[in-house]
Amino acid sequence: MLSFLTANLSTILVGAVVFGLVGLSVRATIRDLRSGQCAGCKGCSGCSGSCHGCHTGH
């Protein structure tokens, strides 16, 4: 088992970093949606009003 971990340590570390970045991205998107902001865009001026929050005037 230890030989497997040492042989694949770089792959495991890269996977952990990618998993962490994806988790932070999902967390930020959920936080934006809960606060009523546009998720995935930089404000209502940048999305042409296609976000739900932009239609309600946020």
C-alpha positions as CSV (number, residue, x, y, z in Angstrom):
1,M,0.0,0.0,0.0
2,L,2.8,2.4,0.8
3,S,4.5,1.7,-2.5
4,F,1.3,2.5,-4.3
5,L,1.1,5.9,-2.5
6,T,4.7,6.8,-3.2
7,A,4.4,5.8,-6.8
8,N,1.2,7.9,-7.3
9,L,1.9,10.8,-5.0
10,S,2.0,13.4,-7.7
11,T,-1.2,12.2,-9.2
12,I,-2.9,12.2,-5.8
13,L,-1.7,15.7,-5.0
14,V,-2.8,17.1,-8.4
15,G,-6.2,15.5,-8.0
16,A,-6.6,16.9,-4.5
17,V,-5.8,20.4,-5.8
18,V,-8.3,20.1,-8.7
19,F,-10.9,18.8,-6.3
20,G,-10.3,21.7,-3.9
21,L,-10.6,24.3,-6.7
22,V,-13.8,22.8,-8.0
23,G,-15.2,22.8,-4.5
24,L,-14.3,26.5,-4.0
25,S,-16.0,27.3,-7.3
26,V,-19.2,25.5,-6.4
27,R,-19.2,27.2,-3.0
28,A,-18.9,30.6,-4.5
29,T,-21.7,29.9,-7.0
30,I,-24.0,28.7,-4.3
31,R,-23.2,31.7,-2.1
32,D,-24.0,34.0,-5.0
33,L,-27.3,32.3,-5.8
34,R,-28.4,32.4,-2.1
35,S,-27.6,36.1,-1.9
36,G,-29.7,36.8,-5.0
37,Q,-26.7,37.9,-7.1
38,C,-26.1,36.7,-10.7
39,A,-24.1,33.5,-10.6
40,G,-21.6,33.0,-13.3
41,C,-21.5,36.5,-14.6
42,K,-19.8,39.7,-13.3
43,G,-23.0,41.7,-12.8
44,C,-26.3,42.4,-14.5
45,S,-24.6,44.7,-17.0
46,G,-22.5,41.8,-18.3
47,C,-25.2,39.2,-18.8
48,S,-27.7,41.2,-20.9
49,G,-30.4,40.5,-18.3
50,S,-30.4,36.7,-18.8
51,C,-29.8,35.9,-15.1
52,H,-32.7,35.4,-12.8
53,G,-31.4,38.0,-10.4
54,C,-31.1,40.6,-13.2
55,H,-34.8,40.2,-14.1
56,T,-35.8,41.0,-10.5
57,G,-33.8,44.1,-10.4
58,H,-30.9,43.0,-8.1
